[in-house]
Amino acid sequence: MDFEKIASDLSGWVWGTPLVVLLFGTHLFLTWRTGFIQRYLLRGIKISFSREKGGEGDVSQFASLMTALAATIGTGNIVGVSTAIAAGGPGAVLWMWLTGVFGIATKYSEALLAVKYRVHQPDGSYAGGPMYALEHGLGQKWLGVVFGVFTMIAAFGIGCMTQANSVVGNVTHLFSESAQSGASWAQPDRLAMVLGGVMAVLTAVVILGGVKSIARVCSFLVPIMAVGYVLGCVAVLINNASAIPGAIEVIFKSAFTGTAVGGGFIGAALKLVMQKGIARGLFSNESGLGSAPIVAAAAQTRNPVRQALVSATGTFWDTVVVCAMTGLVIVSCGHWQDGLAPDGTMAVTAEGKPVLVAAQLVQDAFGTLHSFGPTVLTFGLITFVFSTILGWCYYGERAAEYVFGKAAILPYRLLWVAAVYFGSTKTAQAVWDFSDAANGLMAVPNLIALLLLSGVIVKETRTYASELTGKD
């Protein structure tokens, strides 16, 4: 049995109805328990750009947020949205967006627990995350170890191989005409090896410097890449202004029926639309995954609620803004139907799997701008990918440290560099299936901690209620 078959079977098993209900149900439950914490979003945005006074931690709140955003605003916002639409239809966009809206409460809760249960290590640094909440909050160290192991594995999927693979797919498509003309340098296999090698070397240069080096690079890259990509999306939407109302109608109607207006996309059942939207929503914003709290625990902050508000803004920027714009761009351009068979149903492989046209979907949409459109997209994707690889390496090595001790950090970093190259040369479908499965397994122990410690979340929120209103 090959890697592709194992990844596909595992993904289908993990992302069954129970996990979809558990994840989205947790978002709704914590939204209720926190008194709809989303209403304090503007307060969180304001804090994230202010300098903390008297807080303890390794990096500033802004650097912590940028590192978390570097890990979340990545290929999930571009290729992840594309694969969700290709496999589940345009309605998946709405389910991704709803996952982000309600996921703000989950991201808030994760960060709050991460800061509350973080530990001050002998070397002066801070460590935290779901594994410490499980150990010190619930007294279940074994479950913390389970989370740590799943995080180590999942990081190679969501934060490494899918990222590198997406760059290769995008660049290969960009130079497809050169490849067809016989240019040796543009052949897919050669491009994959070259790009994989370059990304591996650049990754090694940064991650060997530790969290402060990663945070410094991310603080520089994230604002530039996010603003640049959003402006590109705005330009596409202005160009397709007349098609936007119809696109919104298709997204909403197919989200609850599994079919698109006027026929066309009739191959996706409602369950598939929800599954793909929620799964890719988790991939994109990581609310409920338990990753962002790991870096939130390193932030310089004077109390858990303050940092939790800052962390919660990450889900807003990532999914409510960036993913929604990507989805609207793709659907308004109409290229999502390129993956359909002549009879209007979803084109499938011999095994019955939907045909994914991920890289082409967004690239063709940006191609409506001008000849420079796809180039702008490629630059955005490369910066998204590189920053995500850096942020997720920190998550993975922290998990490795929790499970095996500090001696595991360097070997993990070296494996990470190798995985960047490995992911560049594998098929996109296999890499995405592996990532989906690993994400789901990682989320389960974290969601258990959030549900069982919801009382602590409510108590801490009430204790530091002044942070919500800005009244000290």
C-alpha positions in Angstrom: 0.0 0.0 0.0 1.6 3.3 -1.1 1.7 6.7 0.7 -1.1 8.1 -1.4 -3.6 5.3 -0.6 -2.8 5.4 3.2 -3.2 9.2 3.4 -6.5 9.1 1.5 -8.0 6.3 3.6 -6.9 7.9 6.9 -8.2 11.3 5.9 -11.6 9.9 5.1 -11.8 8.0 8.4 -10.6 10.9 10.6 -12.9 13.5 9.0 -16.1 11.6 9.6 -19.2 13.2 11.0 -18.1 12.9 14.7 -15.1 15.1 14.3 -17.0 17.7 12.1 -19.6 17.9 14.9 -17.0 18.0 17.7 -15.1 20.9 16.1 -17.9 23.1 15.0 -19.8 22.2 18.1 -16.9 23.4 20.3 -16.8 26.7 18.4 -20.5 27.3 19.1 -20.2 26.1 22.7 -17.3 28.4 23.5 -19.0 31.3 21.8 -21.9 30.9 24.2 -19.7 30.3 27.3 -17.6 33.4 26.7 -20.6 35.6 26.1 -19.9 36.0 22.4 -16.3 37.1 22.9 -16.3 38.1 19.2 -17.8 41.4 20.1 -14.5 42.5 21.7 -12.6 41.9 18.4 -11.8 45.6 17.9 -10.3 45.7 21.4 -8.0 42.8 20.5 -6.9 44.5 17.4 -6.0 47.6 19.3 -4.0 45.7 21.9 -2.1 43.7 19.3 -0.6 47.0 18.0 0.2 48.4 21.4 3.4 47.8 23.4 2.9 45.7 26.5 4.2 47.2 29.8 5.2 45.0 32.6 4.5 41.7 30.8 6.7 38.6 31.0 7.6 36.5 28.0 10.1 35.8 25.3 8.6 37.9 22.4 6.3 40.9 22.1 2.5 40.4 21.7 2.8 41.8 18.1 5.7 39.4 17.3 3.7 36.5 18.8 0.6 37.4 16.7 2.8 37.8 13.5 4.4 34.4 14.1 0.9 32.8 14.6 -0.4 34.6 11.5 2.7 33.5 9.6 1.7 29.9 10.4 -2.0 30.4 9.7 -2.0 32.8 6.7 -0.4 30.4 4.2 -1.3 28.1 1.5 -4.6 27.3 3.3 -5.8 30.7 2.4 -5.0 30.2 -1.3 -4.7 26.6 -2.3 -6.7 25.4 0.7 -9.7 27.4 -0.4 -9.3 26.2 -3.9 -9.2 22.5 -2.9 -12.3 23.0 -0.7 -14.2 24.5 -3.7 -12.9 21.9 -6.1 -13.9 19.0 -3.9 -17.0 20.4 -2.1 -18.3 23.2 -4.4 -18.6 26.9 -3.8 -20.8 26.4 -0.7 -17.6 25.2 1.1 -16.6 28.9 1.2 -19.4 29.8 3.5 -18.7 26.9 5.9 -15.0 28.0 6.0 -16.2 31.5 6.8 -18.6 30.4 9.5 -15.8 28.2 11.0 -13.7 31.4 11.2 -16.4 33.5 12.8 -17.3 31.1 15.6 -13.7 29.9 15.7 -12.6 33.3 17.1 -14.0 32.1 20.5 -12.1 28.9 20.3 -8.8 30.7 19.4 -9.4 33.1 22.4 -10.0 30.1 24.7 -6.9 28.2 23.5 -4.6 31.2 24.0 -6.0 32.0 27.5 -5.3 28.5 28.7 -1.8 28.5 27.1 -0.8 31.6 29.1 -2.4 30.5 32.3 -0.7 27.1 32.3 2.6 28.1 30.7 5.8 27.2 32.5 9.0 29.2 33.1 11.8 27.0 32.1 15.3 26.8 33.6 16.9 28.7 30.7 14.5 31.6 31.2 12.2 30.9 28.3 8.5 30.2 28.5 6.7 27.1 27.2 3.0 26.5 26.9 0.2 25.1 24.8 -2.5 22.4 25.0 0.0 19.8 26.3 0.7 21.9 29.4 -3.1 22.7 29.8 -3.8 19.0 29.6 -1.0 18.2 32.2 -1.5 21.0 34.7 -5.1 21.9 34.1 -6.6 18.5 33.9 -3.8 16.4 35.4 -3.6 14.2 32.3 0.0 14.3 31.3 -0.5 11.2 29.1 -3.0 13.1 27.0 -0.6 16.0 26.8 2.0 13.6 25.4 -0.6 12.3 22.8 -1.2 15.9 21.7 2.5 16.5 21.5 3.1 13.4 19.3 0.2 14.3 17.0 1.5 17.9 16.7 5.0 16.7 15.8 3.4 14.6 13.0 0.8 17.1 11.9 3.3 19.9 11.6 5.1 18.1 8.8 1.8 18.1 6.9 0.0 21.4 7.5 3.1 23.5 8.1 5.7 21.9 5.8 4.9 19.5 3.0 1.7 21.1 1.8 3.3 24.5 1.9 6.3 23.5 -0.2 4.1 21.4 -2.6 1.8 24.4 -3.2 4.7 26.6 -4.3 5.9 23.9 -6.7 2.4 23.5 -8.2 1.9 27.2 -8.6 5.3 27.9 -10.2 5.0 24.8 -12.5 1.7 26.1 -13.7 3.2 29.6 -14.2 5.9 28.2 -16.5 3.8 25.5 -18.1 4.1 27.1 -21.6 7.9 27.2 -21.3 7.9 23.5 -20.3 5.7 22.6 -23.3 8.1 24.4 -25.6 10.9 22.1 -24.4 12.8 24.4 -22.0 14.7 22.0 -19.8 14.8 24.3 -16.8 11.0 24.6 -16.8 10.3 20.8 -16.6 8.1 20.0 -13.5 10.5 17.5 -12.0 13.5 19.8 -12.3 11.6 22.8 -11.0 10.4 20.7 -8.0 14.0 19.7 -7.1 15.4 23.3 -7.5 12.6 25.0 -5.6 12.6 22.3 -2.9 16.3 22.7 -2.4 16.2 26.5 -2.2 13.3 26.5 0.3 15.1 23.9 2.4 18.3 26.0 2.6 16.5 29.3 3.4 14.4 27.5 6.1 17.6 26.1 7.7 19.1 29.5 7.9 16.2 31.0 9.8 15.0 28.1 12.1 18.5 27.4 13.5 18.3 30.8 15.2 15.3 29.7 17.3 12.0 31.5 18.2 13.4 35.0 18.3 14.9 34.6 14.8 11.6 33.1 13.5 9.6 35.9 15.1 11.8 38.6 13.7 11.5 37.3 10.1 7.8 36.8 10.5 7.2 40.3 11.9 8.8 41.6 8.7 7.2 39.3 6.2 3.6 38.9 7.4 2.3 42.6 7.1 3.8 42.9 3.6 2.5 39.6 2.3 -1.0 40.0 3.8 -1.5 43.5 2.6 -0.2 42.7 -0.9 -2.4 39.7 -1.3 -5.5 41.4 -0.1 -4.9 44.3 -2.5 -4.5 41.8 -5.3 -7.9 40.2 -4.4 -9.5 43.6 -4.3 -8.2 44.3 -7.8 -9.7 41.1 -9.1 -13.0 41.7 -7.4 -13.2 45.2 -8.9 -12.5 43.7 -12.3 -15.3 41.2 -11.7 -17.7 43.5 -10.0 -20.7 42.5 -12.1 -20.3 38.8 -11.2 -20.0 39.3 -7.4 -23.8 39.3 -6.6 -24.2 36.0 -8.5 -21.2 34.5 -6.8 -22.5 35.3 -3.4 -25.8 33.7 -4.3 -24.1 30.5 -5.5 -22.0 30.3 -2.3 -25.0 30.7 0.1 -27.4 28.4 -1.8 -24.9 25.6 -2.4 -23.7 25.8 1.2 -27.1 24.3 2.4 -28.1 22.2 -0.6 -24.8 20.9 -2.1 -25.9 22.2 -5.5 -25.1 25.4 -7.4 -27.7 27.8 -8.8 -28.7 27.0 -12.4 -27.3 23.5 -12.3 -23.6 23.0 -13.1 -22.1 21.8 -9.8 -24.4 18.9 -8.9 -21.9 16.3 -7.7 -21.4 17.5 -4.2 -23.7 16.3 -1.4 -24.4 18.7 1.5 -22.3 16.5 3.8 -19.3 16.8 1.5 -19.7 20.6 1.3 -19.7 21.0 5.1 -16.9 18.5 5.5 -14.6 20.2 3.1 -15.5 23.7 4.3 -14.9 22.9 8.0 -11.8 20.8 7.4 -10.2 23.5 5.2 -11.4 26.1 7.7 -9.4 24.2 10.4 -6.4 24.0 8.1 -6.6 27.7 7.4 -7.4 29.4 10.8 -6.2 26.5 13.1 -8.9 27.4 15.7 -9.4 24.2 17.7 -6.2 22.7 16.4 -4.1 23.9 19.3 -1.1 25.2 17.4 -1.3 29.0 17.8 -1.5 28.8 21.7 2.1 27.4 21.6 3.5 30.7 20.4 0.9 32.7 22.4 2.5 31.2 25.5 5.8 32.9 24.7 4.2 36.4 24.4 5.1 39.2 26.8 1.7 39.8 28.5 0.5 40.7 32.0 -2.5 38.4 32.1 -4.1 35.5 30.0 -7.1 37.5 28.8 -5.0 40.2 27.2 -3.0 37.8 25.1 -6.1 35.7 24.3 -7.8 38.8 22.8 -4.7 39.4 20.6 -4.6 35.7 19.5 -8.3 35.7 18.6 -7.7 38.5 16.0 -5.6 36.0 14.0 -8.7 33.9 13.1 -10.5 37.1 12.0 -7.7 38.2 9.7 -7.0 34.7 8.4 -10.5 33.3 7.6 -13.1 36.1 8.0 -11.0 38.4 5.7 -8.4 36.6 3.6 -10.1 33.2 3.0 -13.5 34.9 2.3 -11.8 37.1 -0.3 -10.0 34.2 -1.9 -13.3 32.3 -2.2 -15.2 35.2 -3.6 -12.4 35.8 -6.2 -12.5 32.1 -7.3 -16.3 31.8 -7.5 -16.8 35.2 -9.2 -14.3 34.3 -11.9 -16.2 31.1 -12.7 -13.1 29.0 -13.1 -14.1 26.6 -10.3 -16.3 24.9 -12.9 -13.2 23.9 -14.8 -13.0 20.8 -12.7 -16.4 19.6 -14.0 -17.1 16.9 -16.4 -19.1 17.7 -19.6 -22.4 16.6 -18.1 -21.9 19.2 -15.3 -20.9 16.8 -12.5 -17.6 16.8 -10.7 -14.8 15.2 -12.8 -13.4 12.3 -10.9 -10.4 10.0 -11.0 -10.6 6.2 -11.7 -10.9 5.8 -7.9 -13.8 8.2 -7.7 -11.8 11.0 -6.1 -12.7 14.6 -7.2 -10.2 16.1 -9.7 -8.4 19.0 -7.9 -7.5 22.1 -9.9 -6.2 24.0 -6.9 -3.3 26.0 -8.2 -5.0 26.7 -11.5 -8.2 28.0 -9.9 -6.6 31.0 -8.1 -3.9 31.5 -10.8 -6.5 31.8 -13.5 -8.5 34.2 -11.4 -5.5 36.5 -10.9 -4.8 36.1 -14.6 -7.9 38.2 -15.3 -6.0 41.2 -14.0 -3.1 41.3 -16.6 -0.1 39.3 -17.5 1.5 40.3 -14.2 -1.5 38.9 -12.1 -0.2 35.3 -11.8 3.3 36.7 -11.0 1.8 38.7 -8.1 0.0 35.6 -6.9 3.2 33.5 -7.1 5.1 36.0 -5.1 2.4 36.2 -2.5 2.2 32.4 -2.2 5.9 32.0 -1.8 6.0 34.5 1.0 2.9 32.9 2.6 4.5 29.5 2.4 7.9 30.5 3.7 6.5 32.2 6.7 4.2 29.3 7.5 7.1 26.8 7.3 8.9 28.9 9.9 6.0 29.3 12.2 5.0 25.7 12.2 8.6 24.5 12.8 8.4 26.3 16.1 5.2 24.5 17.0 6.6 21.1 16.1 9.9 21.5 17.9 8.0 22.7 21.1 5.9 19.6 20.9 9.1 17.5 20.4 10.7 19.2 23.4 7.7 18.4 25.6 7.7 14.7 24.6 11.4 14.0 24.4 13.2 16.9 26.0 15.5 19.7 24.7 17.8 17.1 23.0 15.1 16.5 20.4 15.0 20.1 19.1 18.0 20.0 16.7 17.2 16.6 15.2 13.6 17.8 14.7 14.8 21.0 12.9 17.0 18.9 10.6 14.1 16.5 9.8 12.0 19.7 9.1 14.4 20.9 6.5 14.4 17.5 4.8 10.6 17.4 4.8 10.5 20.8 2.9 12.3 19.1 0.1 10.3 15.9 0.3 7.0 17.7 0.2 8.1 19.5 -3.0 8.3 16.3 -4.9 5.1 14.4 -3.8 1.7 14.6 -5.4 -0.6 17.3 -4.2 -3.5 15.0 -3.4 -1.5 12.7 -1.2 0.1 15.6 0.8 -3.3 17.3 1.4 -4.9 14.0 2.5 -2.1 13.3 4.9 -2.3 16.9 6.3 -6.1 16.7 6.8 -5.8 13.4 8.7 -3.0 14.6 10.9 -4.8 17.9 11.7 -7.9 16.0 12.8 -6.0 13.7 15.1 -4.1 16.7 16.6 -7.3 18.6 17.3 -9.1 15.9 19.3 -7.1 16.2 22.6 -7.0 20.0 22.3 -10.8 20.1 22.0 -11.2 17.8 25.0 -9.1 20.3 27.0 -11.1 23.2 25.9 -14.5 21.6 26.7 -13.4 20.3 30.1 -11.6 23.5 31.1 -14.3 25.9 29.8 -15.1 26.8 33.4 -11.6 28.0 33.9 -11.9 30.1 30.7 -15.1 31.8 32.0 -13.5 32.4 35.4 -10.4 34.0 34.0 -12.4 36.1 31.6 -14.5 37.5 34.4 -11.4 38.1 36.6 -9.8 40.2 33.9 -13.0 41.8 32.6 -11.4 45.2 32.5 -9.2 44.1 29.6 -12.3 43.6 27.5 -13.4 47.1 27.8 -10.1 48.8 28.2 -10.9 50.1 31.7 -7.9 49.4 33.9 
